[in-house]
């Protein structure tokens, strides 16, 4: 039986279609996924992300322990700051991509994908051995409500006592929202301005209802997993299980910039990732656009248009509600990754012409 977030009954009350996602009963849509997508691009959407995993790392050597455990350098994050990072295996394969928040000099909150949260907690615990740091899987102690969209700041300012305007991108602060103590972060995962409200599970419904009331005048709607996927795809953001897997390193995904070499204690996977950096990845992640009515989907083959030979694989694909044509991300050889390169995609037996384009497909500046 799927696990339930603290908002599960509220989702049913709102008429959401619930599906199993990473072992959780999650809303995939409340009505029209396209309408939810456009609401996030033009106003605001309200998401339940309570299935995400939260791992607390505390102690005098918490920073050193995380520097050793992750490919980035959490010790360089300022208090109140956040950073995107990854945890990799010894062979360089990606175990998960994460957001790391520094709550105090000796206190961090690591947020993992729901499907990987148990493994991330176990790996962080093992990798902290020998450091004066305690790792605690706090996933059941936090709920997470997110407001995303160009009107998100107005909604969050209306329900919290935070100085929203001064909360910079990739920052976190303690605040009160809907009468509850919360952690308020400004990170985002849709290509729009976005806020995440970390609260205790028994406060989640109050936060959700307060945001709904404050957001209704500006067009806020509840939004499900389906539109979250098209939003992050348009924004060119990789999704674990699609663009990121145990068989890919940050370099294939075009995210080598998050890897920091030369840390005093090194990090798990450093040797393998150094070789991958120096040798260059065999395949790289690219954006593809097509003009046909049939949209590419994950797992479909990318073809050489001259020979019809398979040269790559689509990792994500969908019609783009904002752009009005299909978009996809795929792994292809480096020699076929230049923007403007003509390829084809085998879309259910039909060879659809495709063109390599620069990621992301969409940026806020287009408005």
N, C-alpha and C positions, 0 to 999 in steps of 0.2 A: 504493500500500500504506500502511495506517495506521501512524503512528509508535507505538512501543512504550514504555511507561514502564518503569522498572527493576523494577517489580513484575509485569510482564505474565505471566511464567511462573508466578509464585506464584498469580495470579488463576486461571489455567488449572488449576493443582493443586487449587484450592479449588472448582472446578466452576462458576466464574462464566460467565455469558453475556456475551460481549464484543461491543460494537458500535462502529462508527466514530462518534466525537464530536469535532468540530472537528479532524478529521485524525488523531485518536488512537484506538487500540484500547483502549476503556475498559469496565470491568465495569458492566453496567446492573443486574444483580442476581446474587446467589449462590444464591438459592432463592426464598423468598417475599418480594416487595418490601414487602408489608404487614407481615410479621413484622419485617423490617429497620426499617421506619418505627417500629413500636411499641417496638422495642429501643432506638432512639435517644431516644424520648420517656420511657422508663421506666428505662433502664440506660445503655448506651453503644453507639455504632457506630464502626467503623473504616473510614476512607475513604482511597483513593488519589487525591490531587489533583496528582500530578506533572505533569499536562498544563498546569497554569497557567504563565503567563509571569512571569519575575522580571527586572526591569531595575534595575541599580544606578546611582545618580547620586551622584558624589563630587566634592569640590573645595571651595575656599573660598567659591564662589558657588553651591553646589548648592541651597541653600535659595531664593535669589533666582530661580534658573533654574526650579525647580519651581513657585514662586509664579506665575511668568509662564506656565508651561505648563498648569497645572491650574486648575480653578475655585475650589479651596479655598486654604488658606494653610498649606502644609507648614512654612514657617519658624516657625510658632507651635507646632508639635508638639514636646513635650519629648523629650529623648534617652531612648529606651526606650519611647516612645509610638507610637501608631498612629492613623490617621484614614481614614475612608471619603471618597473624593473621585471626581471625574470629569475626563476630558479631553474637551473639546468642540472642534468645528470653528469656523471664523470665523462661520458662520451660526447657531451655538448648538446644532447637532445633536450628539448624544452619540456620541463615538467609542468610549468604553468607560467602565465604572465600575471603580474601583480601590481597593486598600487601600495606603496609604503608611505605611511604618515608618521611624522615624528611629533609625538604629543608632548614630550619633555626631554631633557638631556638624556635621561636613561630609560625612556619609554617610547615604544613604537607600536603602531597598529598596522598589521599586514593584511590586506584584503585579497582573497584568492577567489578564483572561479568556483562555483558550487560543485562542479564535477570533480575538482581536484583538491578540495579543501582538506579532506582527511590526510591525503598524501603530503600536502604542503605542511600541515601541522607536524606530521611525523618526521619529515625531512628536517624541518627547522629545529625540532627537538634533538634529533641526532646530531645535527651540525653545530649545535650550541654546546655540545659536550666539551669540557675543558675551558669554557669561558664562564665568567661570573655573570650569567644571564639566565633568566627563567622564561620558558616558553609555555604559553597557556592558550589552548584552543577555546576561544570565547564565542564561537559561532552561535551557540544557543542563547547567549546573553545579549545579542544585538539584533534589532530589526533595522531595515534600511528602506527609506522612502526617498525617491529621487524626483526632482522637478527639473525638466529639461526644456529649453526653448528660449527664444529672444525675450519673452516676458517673464522668464523664471525668476529673475532677481526681484521683480515687483511682488511676486507671490510669496517668495521666501521672506522678504522684508515685512510683509503684512502679518506673517504668522510667527515671527521670531523677534527677539530683542537684539539680534546681531546687527553690527554695522556692515551690512551687506556690500555696500559700495567699496569699502576698504578691504574686503576679503578678496585677495588676488587669486588669479587662476593657479591651480595646484597648491592650495592652502587649506588649512583646517583650523577651526576655533571652537572653543566651548561656548555654548549659547543656551537659551531657553526657547523652546518652540512649542506652541499649543500648551503652555504651562508645564512643560517637562524639560529636565536637563538633557541636552543632546550634544553631539559633536556635529558641527556643520562644515562640510567640505565643499569646495568649488573645483570640481575636476571635469566631469562630463564625458560622455561616450557616444554622442550622437552627432558631433560636429557643430552643436549649438552651445550657448552658455548653459551650464548645468550645475546643479547643487545636489548634494547627497546629505540626507539627515539620518545620522546614526542615532537610534534611540533604543530604550529598553523595549522588549516585546509588548509589555502591557501599555505602552504609550503610542504604539504604531497607529492604532485606529484614530486616536485624537489628532495626531499629526496629519494623517491622510484626510480626515474630514475638515480640518481647519484649512489645509491647502486647497481642498476642493471648493470650499466656500469663498476663500480669497481669490481663487483663480477663475471662478466662473465668469466674472465680468470681463476678463481679458481673453477668454476663449480656451482656458485650460480644460483638457479632457483626460480621463484615465487612458493609459496606453499599455499595450501588451507586448509580449515577446516578438510577435511577428513584425511590428513596425520598428522595434528596437533593432532587428536584424537589417532591415532595409536602410535605416538611418545610419548605422555604423558602416554598412557596405558603401553607401554613397560617400561617407567621410574617409573611406580607405583604411579603416581600422581593422586589424586582424582579430579573428575570433579563435579561441582555443578549440581544437578539434577540427578546425577547417584550415586556416592559414598556419597555425602553430600546432605542432604535435611533438611526440617524443622522437620522431625521425627528422625533424627540422631544427636547425639552430637559429639564433637571432639573425645570423648573416644571410641565410636564404630569404628570410622574411623582410630584409631591408631594414632591420632594426639593430644592426651592429653598433650603432651609436650608444646603445644603452649598456654595452659591455665595457667595463673599466679594467684595464690591465695594469699590473704593477702595484697592486695593493699590498701592504706590508705582510699580511697573512695569506695572500693569494686567495683563490676561491675555487669551489668545487666545479670542475669542468674547464678550468683555465687552459690546460695544455691542449685539449681537443679544440677549444674555441680559437686559440692562437693559431693552430694549424689551419683551421677553416678560414680565418681572416687572411693568413698569408697565402694560402693556395687559391682562395676564391671559391665561392660556392658553385657547384655544378649547375644548379637551377636557381632562379631568382623569381620573386613574386612581382607580377605585373598587373596592371589594369587593362581590361579589354572592353571595348564597346561593340555592339552589333546594332544593325538597323532593322533586323527582321522582327516579326511578331513573336517568334518563339524565343523564350529567354533561356540562356544557359543555366545549368544547375551544377551543384557540386558533384564531382566524380566524372563528369563528361570529359572526353578527350579533346585536347587542342591539337590541330592538324597542320602539317605543312601544306599550303595551298597548291604547291606544284606537284607533290607526290602523293598527298593524302596520308602520309605517314604520321603516326601519333608522335608529337614532340613535347607534349605537356598535359597537365591536368587542371581542370577548373576546381577551385577550392570553395568558391561562393559565387552565386549568380542570381539575379533577380531583375524584374522590371524596375526601373528607377522612377518612383512617383514624382520626384522633383524634376528630373531631366527629361522624362517622357520617352526613354528608350532603354533597352536592356543594358546592364553593366555586369561585369564579372571580374573576379580576381583569379589568377591562375599561376602555377609554377611552370616556367619555360626555361630552356637553356639561355645562358647569358647572351649568346650571339643573336637571340631573337627578342631581346628585351627593349630595344630602342623604340621610343615613341614613333608612331607612324608605320611600324612593321605590320605587314598584312599577314594574317593567319586565318584559320578557319576553326570552327568548333563543331564537333559532332553532336548536334542537338536531336536526340532521339532518332538517329538515322539520317538526318538531313544536315548537309554541310553548310553551316551559316558563316558567311564572311565576317571576320572580326579584325579590329585594329588595336594595336597596343597604344595605350594612352598613359600620360603621367597620372599618378595617384596624388591626392585624392580626386575622386570624380566631382566632389562638391566641397566648396568652402563657404563660410559665412559671407565673404566679400561679394558673393554673387547677388546678394540682396541689395 
